């Protein structure tokens, strides 16, 4: 159903009360205290008010208009306030809509659509798998953490903050972090008692609800349609970046530069470096070896595997654009995640014709990418390999217009090549006929931005 067709629907929708009276009185059901009403009374959803609030939200945040009008409204008495599912349906409680001022409803619209744009359902599923988080309590924690990510900068400038909105200040946490970061910093307890009713739906944490219509229900968006909506919103934010908060600008930049398949190859190379003989292993007496049981009175150390150390050499010569340098920093962040978030294990070496300083990723300030001259990454290799302790893997991000070392480094090497047209790849400002050397056979070469076979 199109947005215009939904907007022209009758202004009042009747919703029958649940047939099972126990479902209405179950004390275990989380409900917003503001949404309580007579369970026997008929409920009518005020669509005029709800759509007027959506229009006000679009006026306050015009770059989100495409996403706001892509949502399909589904009346539901089971929802505490308003909630979304991963198929871009917005479930609205008639009582909540009736009792909430229109200005606050506009803020709720923006809040709910933010869950979907930021893929909180997909990220929630990944976090649940990685950290073993199961059950409604952990999903509630994810919902609270996702709300903190959204609400720290979404309100103001024409958008009223809804009553009861959760923000990092409620949990005494800093602003500007992601859902995954907030999850590590709080547990359900005294500070979260006031928001035990919170439920933004499966679109906020990935756990299906009883009111969800599912993939086969009416008016859901396909995966391609959902991607198209995200792209249009990111396009609008990038067109006028001064009108969007920093968090939305970062989101839009990542939407235009999604994770590339080459990262999977890099991850495989890094894991291979960690699993290689003698790499990433050390002896420890913190956990004795199992063989100690066969030698009474003797304590043998066990082998402990640590994440690999990675040195990233970034080509900062004049032939690499500012946009490519920005992309390189995104890849550095991805490499840090690939080694388990251990930023102390990642070193960055900016290099043009010379490599001067190797920067640890632990530094609080940004990594200065100094350069702009010619290119000779052999000095970058030399600087990276002289690090102590020595790296287990070297990653080089370059356009390929450089001489290469004559000998193979004593560790795994991956080269990410920025895309170049053939005519430009052979261009050199001093010698137009110069053709740069191809990377040697002992490196793993991946074209940055290349699509996987059969990929979208």
C-alpha positions as CSV (number, residue, x, y, z in Angstrom):
1,X,0.0,0.0,0.0
2,X,1.5,3.4,-0.9
3,X,2.0,6.2,1.7
4,X,-0.7,8.3,0.0
5,X,-3.2,5.5,0.1
6,X,-2.6,4.9,3.8
7,X,-2.8,8.6,4.5
8,X,-6.3,8.8,2.9
9,X,-7.7,5.9,5.0
10,X,-10.7,6.6,7.3
11,X,-9.6,8.6,10.4
12,X,-11.0,6.1,12.9
13,X,-10.2,2.4,13.1
14,X,-12.0,0.1,15.6
15,X,-10.0,-2.6,17.2
16,X,-11.8,-5.5,19.0
17,X,-10.8,-6.3,22.6
18,X,-8.9,-9.6,23.0
19,X,-11.2,-12.7,23.3
20,X,-9.2,-14.1,26.2
21,X,-9.8,-12.0,29.4
22,X,-6.7,-13.5,31.0
23,X,-4.6,-11.9,28.4
24,X,-6.0,-8.5,29.5
25,X,-5.2,-9.0,33.2
26,X,-1.9,-10.9,33.1
27,X,0.3,-9.1,35.6
28,X,3.4,-10.3,33.9
29,X,2.6,-8.2,30.8
30,X,4.7,-5.1,30.6
31,X,2.6,-2.0,30.0
32,X,3.2,1.7,30.1
33,X,1.3,3.2,33.0
34,X,0.1,5.9,30.7
35,X,-1.7,3.4,28.5
36,X,-4.0,1.8,31.0
37,X,-7.7,1.9,30.2
38,X,-10.9,-0.1,30.7
39,X,-10.2,-3.4,28.9
40,X,-13.9,-3.9,28.0
41,X,-14.2,-0.5,26.3
42,X,-14.0,-0.3,22.5
43,X,-10.7,1.3,21.2
44,X,-10.5,3.6,18.3
45,X,-7.2,4.7,16.8
46,X,-7.1,8.4,15.9
47,X,-5.4,8.3,12.6
48,X,-5.9,12.0,11.9
49,X,-3.8,12.8,15.0
50,X,-1.2,10.1,14.2
51,X,-0.7,11.2,10.6
52,X,-0.6,14.9,11.7
53,X,2.2,14.0,14.1
54,X,4.0,12.2,11.3
55,X,3.8,15.2,9.1
56,X,5.2,17.4,11.9
57,X,8.0,14.9,12.3
58,X,8.8,15.1,8.6
59,X,8.8,18.9,8.8
60,X,11.2,18.9,11.8
61,X,13.5,16.2,10.2
62,X,13.0,16.5,6.4
63,X,15.9,14.1,5.7
64,X,13.9,11.3,7.4
65,X,10.6,12.0,5.5
66,X,11.2,9.0,3.1
67,X,11.5,6.6,6.0
68,X,8.6,8.1,8.0
69,X,6.2,7.8,5.1
70,X,7.4,4.3,4.3
71,X,6.0,3.0,7.6
72,X,2.6,1.3,7.6
73,X,0.4,1.8,10.6
74,X,-1.1,-1.2,12.3
75,X,-3.5,-0.6,15.3
76,X,-2.8,-2.9,18.2
77,X,-3.9,-2.9,21.9
78,X,-1.1,-5.2,22.8
79,X,1.6,-2.6,22.2
80,X,2.5,-0.4,25.2
81,X,3.0,2.8,23.1
82,X,4.3,2.5,19.6
83,X,6.5,-0.3,18.2
84,X,8.0,-1.4,14.9
85,X,9.0,-4.7,13.3
86,X,11.8,-5.4,10.8
87,X,9.4,-5.2,7.9
88,X,8.7,-1.5,8.6
89,X,5.3,-1.8,10.1
90,X,4.5,0.6,13.0
91,X,2.2,-0.8,15.6
92,X,0.3,1.9,17.5
93,X,-1.6,1.7,20.8
94,X,-4.9,3.6,20.4
95,X,-4.9,4.6,24.0
96,X,-1.3,5.9,23.8
97,X,-2.1,7.9,20.7
98,X,-5.2,9.4,22.4
99,X,-3.4,10.4,25.6
100,X,-0.1,11.7,24.1
101,X,0.2,15.3,22.8
102,X,0.7,15.6,19.1
103,X,4.1,17.3,19.5
104,X,5.4,14.3,21.5
105,X,3.9,11.9,19.0
106,X,6.1,13.5,16.4
107,X,9.1,12.6,18.5
108,X,7.9,9.1,18.9
109,X,7.6,8.7,15.1
110,X,11.2,9.8,14.6
111,X,12.4,7.6,17.5
112,X,10.7,4.4,16.1
113,X,11.9,4.9,12.5
114,X,15.4,5.5,13.9
115,X,15.5,1.9,15.2
116,X,14.9,0.6,11.7
117,X,17.3,2.9,9.9
118,X,20.1,2.0,12.3
119,X,19.3,-1.7,11.9
120,X,18.9,-2.3,15.6
121,X,17.1,-5.6,14.9
122,X,19.9,-7.0,12.9
123,X,22.6,-5.7,15.3
124,X,20.6,-7.1,18.2
125,X,20.5,-10.6,16.6
126,X,24.3,-10.4,16.0
127,X,25.0,-9.3,19.6
128,X,22.7,-12.0,21.0
129,X,24.7,-14.7,19.0
130,X,28.1,-13.4,19.9
131,X,27.5,-12.8,23.6
132,X,25.0,-15.5,24.3
133,X,22.2,-13.1,25.3
134,X,18.9,-14.8,25.4
135,X,15.5,-14.2,27.0
136,X,13.2,-11.2,27.3
137,X,15.3,-9.5,30.0
138,X,18.4,-9.4,27.7
139,X,16.2,-8.1,24.8
140,X,14.8,-5.4,27.1
141,X,18.4,-4.4,27.9
142,X,19.1,-4.2,24.1
143,X,16.0,-2.0,23.7
144,X,17.2,0.3,26.4
145,X,20.7,0.5,24.9
146,X,19.3,1.1,21.5
147,X,17.1,4.0,22.9
148,X,20.2,5.5,24.5
149,X,22.0,5.4,21.1
150,X,19.0,7.3,19.5
151,X,17.8,9.7,22.1
152,X,21.1,11.4,23.0
153,X,20.8,13.7,20.0
154,X,17.5,13.1,18.2
155,X,15.3,15.7,20.0
156,X,15.3,19.5,20.0
157,X,15.3,21.8,17.0
158,X,11.6,21.6,16.5
159,X,11.2,18.0,17.9
160,X,9.7,17.7,21.4
161,X,11.1,15.1,23.7
162,X,8.4,12.5,24.6
163,X,7.6,11.9,28.2
164,X,9.5,8.9,29.6
165,X,12.1,8.8,26.8
166,X,15.2,6.9,27.8
167,X,18.6,8.5,27.4
168,X,22.2,7.8,28.7
169,X,21.7,10.2,31.5
170,X,19.1,8.0,33.1
171,X,21.7,5.2,33.4
172,X,24.5,7.7,34.3
173,X,26.4,6.9,31.1
174,X,28.1,9.2,28.6
175,X,26.4,10.2,25.3
176,X,27.5,9.5,21.8
177,X,28.0,5.8,22.0
178,X,26.5,2.8,20.2
179,X,24.0,0.2,21.4
180,X,26.8,-2.4,21.6
181,X,28.8,-0.1,23.9
182,X,26.0,0.7,26.2
183,X,25.1,-2.9,26.6
184,X,28.5,-3.6,28.3
185,X,28.0,-0.8,30.8
186,X,24.7,-1.5,32.6
187,X,22.5,-4.2,34.0
188,X,18.8,-4.2,34.8
189,X,18.2,-2.9,38.3
190,X,17.2,0.1,40.3
191,X,18.1,2.6,37.5
192,X,15.9,0.8,34.9
193,X,12.9,0.0,37.1
194,X,11.0,3.0,35.7
195,X,11.3,1.8,32.1
196,X,10.4,-1.9,32.7
197,X,7.3,-1.3,30.5
198,X,9.5,-0.3,27.5
199,X,8.9,-2.2,24.3
200,X,9.7,-0.7,20.9
201,X,9.0,-4.1,19.2
202,X,11.1,-6.5,17.2
203,X,12.5,-3.7,15.1
204,X,14.5,-2.5,18.2
205,X,16.0,-5.8,19.3
206,X,15.3,-8.5,16.8
207,X,13.0,-10.7,19.1
208,X,9.6,-11.3,17.5
209,X,6.5,-10.2,19.4
210,X,3.1,-11.9,19.6
211,X,1.6,-9.0,17.7
212,X,4.0,-9.1,14.7
213,X,2.4,-9.9,11.4
214,X,5.6,-11.6,10.2
215,X,7.2,-11.8,6.7
216,X,4.0,-12.9,5.1
217,X,1.7,-10.2,6.6
218,X,0.3,-7.3,4.7
219,X,2.1,-4.1,3.9
220,X,5.6,-5.2,4.9
221,X,8.6,-3.9,2.9
222,X,10.9,-6.3,1.1
223,X,14.6,-6.4,1.8
224,X,15.2,-4.4,-1.5
225,X,12.7,-1.8,-0.5
226,X,14.1,-1.4,3.0
227,X,17.6,-0.9,1.5
228,X,16.2,1.7,-1.0
229,X,14.6,3.6,1.9
230,X,17.9,3.7,3.8
231,X,19.8,4.8,0.8
232,X,17.4,7.7,0.1
233,X,17.6,8.9,3.7
234,X,21.4,8.7,3.6
235,X,21.4,10.6,0.4
236,X,19.3,13.3,1.9
237,X,21.6,13.6,4.9
238,X,24.7,13.8,2.8
239,X,23.1,16.5,0.6
240,X,22.7,18.9,3.5
241,X,24.9,17.6,6.3
242,X,24.7,20.8,8.3
243,X,21.0,20.0,9.1
244,X,21.6,16.6,10.7
245,X,23.2,15.7,14.1
246,X,26.7,14.2,14.0
247,X,25.3,10.7,14.8
248,X,23.1,10.8,11.7
249,X,26.0,12.1,9.6
250,X,28.2,9.2,10.7
251,X,25.3,6.8,9.9
252,X,24.8,8.2,6.4
253,X,28.5,7.9,5.7
254,X,28.5,4.3,6.7
255,X,25.4,3.7,4.6
256,X,27.2,4.9,1.5
257,X,30.2,2.9,2.4
258,X,28.8,-0.5,3.6
259,X,31.2,-3.2,4.8
260,X,32.9,-4.6,1.7
261,X,33.7,-8.2,0.9
262,X,37.4,-7.5,1.1
263,X,37.0,-7.2,4.9
264,X,35.9,-10.8,5.1
265,X,39.1,-11.7,3.2
266,X,41.1,-9.5,5.5
267,X,39.5,-11.1,8.5
268,X,40.4,-14.5,7.2
269,X,44.0,-13.4,6.7
270,X,44.2,-12.0,10.2
271,X,42.8,-15.2,11.7
272,X,45.2,-17.2,9.6
273,X,48.1,-15.2,11.0
274,X,46.8,-15.9,14.5
275,X,46.5,-19.6,13.8
276,X,49.9,-20.0,12.2
277,X,52.6,-22.1,13.8
278,X,54.2,-20.1,16.6
279,X,52.0,-17.0,16.0
280,X,49.7,-15.6,18.7
281,X,50.7,-18.2,21.3
282,X,52.5,-17.9,24.6
283,X,52.9,-20.0,27.7
284,X,51.1,-19.2,31.0
285,X,50.9,-20.7,34.5
286,X,47.6,-19.0,35.1
287,X,45.9,-22.1,33.8
288,X,48.1,-25.2,34.2
289,X,48.3,-27.7,31.3
290,X,46.1,-30.8,31.5
291,X,49.3,-33.0,31.3
292,X,50.2,-31.9,34.8
293,X,47.8,-34.5,36.2
294,X,50.1,-37.2,34.9
295,X,53.1,-35.7,36.7
296,X,52.4,-35.4,40.4
297,X,54.2,-32.4,42.0
298,X,55.0,-30.8,38.6
299,X,53.1,-27.9,37.2
300,X,53.3,-27.4,33.5
301,X,52.3,-24.2,31.7
302,X,49.5,-24.2,29.1
303,X,49.5,-22.4,25.8
304,X,47.4,-19.2,25.6
305,X,46.4,-17.8,22.3
306,X,46.2,-14.1,22.0
307,X,44.7,-11.9,19.2
308,X,47.2,-11.1,16.5
309,X,49.1,-7.8,16.3
310,X,48.3,-5.9,13.0
311,X,50.3,-3.1,11.4
312,X,48.3,-1.0,8.9
313,X,50.4,0.9,6.3
314,X,48.3,3.7,4.8
315,X,49.3,5.3,1.5
316,X,49.2,9.1,2.0
317,X,50.8,10.1,-1.2
318,X,49.3,12.8,-3.5
319,X,47.6,10.3,-5.7
320,X,45.3,9.1,-2.9
321,X,42.2,11.3,-2.4
322,X,40.8,12.6,0.9
323,X,37.8,10.4,0.5
324,X,40.0,7.3,0.1
325,X,41.9,8.3,3.2
326,X,38.6,8.6,5.1
327,X,37.7,5.1,3.8
328,X,41.1,3.8,5.0
329,X,40.3,5.0,8.5
330,X,37.0,3.1,8.4
331,X,38.9,0.0,7.5
332,X,41.3,0.6,10.4
333,X,38.2,0.6,12.7
334,X,37.0,-2.6,11.1
335,X,40.5,-4.2,11.7
336,X,40.3,-3.2,15.3
337,X,37.0,-5.0,15.6
338,X,38.5,-8.1,13.8
339,X,41.0,-8.5,16.6
340,X,38.4,-8.4,19.3
341,X,38.4,-4.7,19.9
342,X,42.0,-4.7,21.1
343,X,43.0,-1.3,19.9
344,X,46.4,-1.8,21.6
345,X,47.2,-4.5,19.0
346,X,46.7,-2.2,16.0
347,X,49.4,0.1,14.7
348,X,48.9,2.7,11.9
349,X,51.9,3.8,9.7
350,X,51.1,6.7,7.4
351,X,53.5,6.6,4.4
352,X,54.1,8.5,1.2
353,X,57.8,8.5,0.1
354,X,58.8,8.0,3.7
355,X,57.4,6.6,6.9
356,X,58.1,8.8,9.9
357,X,56.0,7.7,12.9
358,X,54.0,4.5,13.8
359,X,50.9,5.5,15.7
360,X,49.2,3.2,18.2
361,X,45.4,3.1,17.9
362,X,45.2,3.5,21.7
363,X,45.9,7.2,21.4
364,X,42.9,9.3,22.5
365,X,43.4,11.8,19.6
366,X,43.0,11.0,15.9
367,X,45.6,9.3,13.7
368,X,47.3,12.1,11.7
369,X,47.6,11.0,8.0
370,X,50.5,13.2,7.0
371,X,51.9,13.0,3.5
372,X,51.0,14.2,0.0
373,X,54.3,13.6,-1.8
374,X,55.5,10.7,-3.9
375,X,55.1,7.0,-3.0
376,X,57.5,4.4,-1.7
377,X,55.7,2.0,0.6
378,X,59.0,0.0,1.1
379,X,59.7,2.5,3.9
380,X,56.3,1.8,5.4
381,X,56.9,-2.0,5.4
382,X,60.3,-1.4,7.1
383,X,58.8,0.9,9.7
384,X,55.9,-1.6,10.4
385,X,58.2,-4.6,10.7
386,X,60.6,-2.8,13.1
387,X,57.8,-2.5,15.7
388,X,58.3,-4.2,19.0
389,X,56.7,-6.6,19.5
390,X,56.7,-7.5,15.8
391,X,53.3,-7.6,14.0
392,X,51.6,-10.9,13.1
393,X,50.1,-9.4,10.0
394,X,50.7,-6.3,7.8
395,X,47.8,-4.6,6.0
396,X,48.6,-2.1,3.2
397,X,46.0,0.3,1.9
398,X,47.2,1.9,-1.3
399,X,46.4,2.7,-4.9
400,X,49.2,0.5,-6.1
401,X,51.5,3.2,-7.5
402,X,54.5,2.2,-5.5
403,X,57.7,0.1,-5.5
404,X,57.4,-3.1,-3.5
405,X,59.9,-4.9,-1.1
406,X,62.2,-7.3,-2.8
407,X,61.9,-9.9,0.0
408,X,58.8,-11.4,1.6
409,X,58.1,-10.1,5.1
410,X,58.2,-12.7,8.0
411,X,54.4,-12.3,8.5
412,X,51.1,-12.5,6.5
413,X,50.5,-9.5,4.2
414,X,47.3,-8.2,2.8
415,X,47.1,-5.4,0.2
416,X,43.9,-3.4,-0.2
417,X,43.9,-1.6,-3.6
418,X,41.8,1.5,-4.1
419,X,40.0,1.2,-7.4
420,X,41.7,2.9,-10.3
421,X,40.9,3.2,-14.0
422,X,43.6,1.6,-16.2
423,X,44.6,4.9,-17.8
424,X,45.0,6.5,-14.4
425,X,46.8,3.5,-12.9
426,X,49.6,3.9,-15.5
427,X,49.8,7.7,-15.0
428,X,52.8,9.3,-13.3
429,X,53.3,13.1,-13.0
430,X,57.0,12.8,-13.8
431,X,56.8,10.0,-16.4
432,X,53.5,9.6,-18.3
433,X,54.7,6.2,-19.7
434,X,55.5,4.8,-16.3
435,X,53.6,1.6,-15.3
436,X,53.8,0.8,-11.6
437,X,54.9,-2.6,-10.5
438,X,52.2,-5.1,-9.7
439,X,52.1,-6.4,-6.1
440,X,54.3,-9.4,-5.6
441,X,53.0,-12.9,-5.5
442,X,53.5,-13.3,-1.8
443,X,50.8,-10.8,-0.8
444,X,47.1,-11.3,-0.7
445,X,45.6,-8.6,-3.0
446,X,42.0,-7.5,-2.6
447,X,40.2,-4.7,-4.6
448,X,38.6,-2.4,-2.1
449,X,34.9,-1.9,-3.1
450,X,34.8,-5.1,-5.2
451,X,31.5,-7.1,-5.1
452,X,31.4,-10.7,-4.1
453,X,30.4,-13.3,-6.8
454,X,26.6,-13.3,-7.0
455,X,26.4,-10.4,-4.5
456,X,24.1,-7.4,-4.6
